[in-house]
Structure formats: structure tokens, C-alpha cells
Amino acid sequence: MNELEKVAPDPTIHKFIGTSFDISDRIHEVLEAKGISQKDLAEMLGKKESQVSKWLSGTHNFTIKTLALLEVKLGVPIFSVANGEIGAGKISEVGAEAVV
């Protein structure tokens, strides 16, 4: 067993990476559906195209402010937060196998 195989996986990092890719995929879907290029999005946001490209790589740590800006400029939701009652039988745990 090599040293890398001895390192225990970190569920927080796994969740972060998954969420980052989900956000990037969502932005790609919206851009494609609306016929907007990365260059167009950069211009809409007043950003450099290289920065938008980095965002869309799937590894960017988006701020809430950036997500809000994207949603306003694109006119569609990008990321949503679960709302609702928290109680027995109402929520599932992150990383749980079964949804309660």
C-alpha cells in the first residue's frame, strides 16, 4: 500500500468537490440553453474571460455573492438551499445512504 492509499478520505472535501462540479455543470447548462458563450458571460459580469473559464472548470470555490450575481445576470437559479421543516422524517443527513 502506498502512502496515498493510507490517507483516509475526507467527506467534507468529497462534498465540496461534488457541489463545485454541480454548480459548474448548472452554469454550463444555462449558458448552452440561452446561447451564451463564456466570453459573453464574462462581459455581462464585467469579468475577464479567463476568470469565468476558471469558474467553469468545476473546482472554483464560489462565494454567495458570485452565485447571486450569476443568478441575477442569467435570470435563473444556479444554486438552491433546502428549505422546510426540520424534524423527524423531514430531512436526510448529508452523505447518508437512505433519505429519511
C-alpha positions as CSV (number, residue, x, y, z in Angstrom):
1,M,0.0,0.0,0.0
2,N,1.5,3.4,-1.0
3,E,1.3,6.5,1.2
4,L,-1.7,8.0,-0.8
5,E,-3.8,4.8,-0.2
6,K,-3.2,5.2,3.6
7,V,-4.8,8.6,3.7
8,A,-8.4,8.5,4.9
9,P,-10.9,10.2,2.5
10,D,-12.3,13.4,3.8
11,P,-16.1,13.5,3.3
12,T,-16.0,17.3,3.5
13,I,-13.6,17.6,0.6
14,H,-15.7,15.0,-1.3
15,K,-18.9,17.0,-0.8
16,F,-17.1,20.3,-1.7
17,I,-15.8,18.8,-5.0
18,G,-19.2,17.3,-5.9
19,T,-21.0,20.6,-5.2
20,S,-18.5,22.6,-7.1
21,F,-18.9,20.4,-10.2
22,D,-22.7,20.5,-9.8
23,I,-22.6,24.3,-9.8
24,S,-20.3,24.4,-12.8
25,D,-22.5,21.9,-14.7
26,R,-25.6,24.0,-13.9
27,I,-23.9,27.2,-15.3
28,H,-22.8,25.3,-18.4
29,E,-26.4,24.1,-18.9
30,V,-27.8,27.6,-18.5
31,L,-25.3,29.1,-20.9
32,E,-26.0,26.4,-23.5
33,A,-29.8,26.8,-23.2
34,K,-29.5,30.6,-23.6
35,G,-26.9,30.5,-26.3
36,I,-24.4,32.5,-24.2
37,S,-20.7,31.9,-24.6
38,Q,-18.1,32.2,-21.8
39,K,-16.9,35.4,-23.4
40,D,-20.5,36.8,-23.3
41,L,-20.9,35.8,-19.7
42,A,-17.6,37.5,-18.8
43,E,-18.8,40.7,-20.5
44,M,-22.1,40.5,-18.7
45,L,-20.4,40.2,-15.4
46,G,-17.6,42.7,-16.0
47,K,-15.0,39.9,-15.5
48,K,-12.1,38.5,-17.6
49,E,-12.9,35.5,-19.7
50,S,-10.1,33.7,-18.0
51,Q,-11.8,34.1,-14.7
52,V,-15.1,32.8,-16.0
53,S,-13.2,29.8,-17.5
54,K,-11.7,29.1,-14.1
55,W,-15.2,29.2,-12.5
56,L,-16.5,26.8,-15.1
57,S,-13.7,24.3,-14.5
58,G,-15.6,22.8,-11.6
59,T,-13.0,23.5,-8.9
60,H,-13.8,27.1,-8.1
61,N,-15.0,28.0,-4.5
62,F,-17.9,30.3,-5.4
63,T,-18.9,32.9,-2.9
64,I,-22.6,33.5,-2.2
65,K,-22.2,37.0,-3.8
66,T,-20.9,35.5,-7.0
67,L,-23.7,32.9,-7.1
68,A,-26.2,35.7,-6.6
69,L,-24.6,37.8,-9.3
70,L,-24.8,34.9,-11.7
71,E,-28.4,34.2,-10.9
72,V,-29.4,37.9,-11.4
73,K,-27.5,38.2,-14.7
74,L,-28.6,34.9,-16.1
75,G,-32.2,35.2,-14.8
76,V,-32.3,31.6,-13.5
77,P,-31.5,29.8,-10.2
78,I,-28.0,28.3,-10.1
79,F,-27.8,27.0,-6.5
80,S,-30.6,26.5,-4.0
81,V,-30.8,25.9,-0.3
82,A,-33.1,23.2,1.1
83,N,-36.0,24.9,2.9
84,G,-38.6,23.3,5.1
85,E,-39.3,21.9,8.5
86,I,-36.5,20.2,10.3
87,G,-37.8,17.3,12.3
88,A,-38.1,13.5,12.4
89,G,-38.8,12.1,8.9
90,K,-38.3,15.5,7.3
91,I,-34.6,15.7,6.4
92,S,-31.8,13.4,5.4
93,E,-28.2,13.6,6.6
94,V,-25.5,14.6,4.2
95,G,-23.8,11.6,2.8
96,A,-26.4,9.2,4.2
97,E,-27.3,6.2,2.1
98,A,-31.0,6.4,2.6
99,V,-33.2,9.5,2.5
100,V,-35.5,9.8,5.5
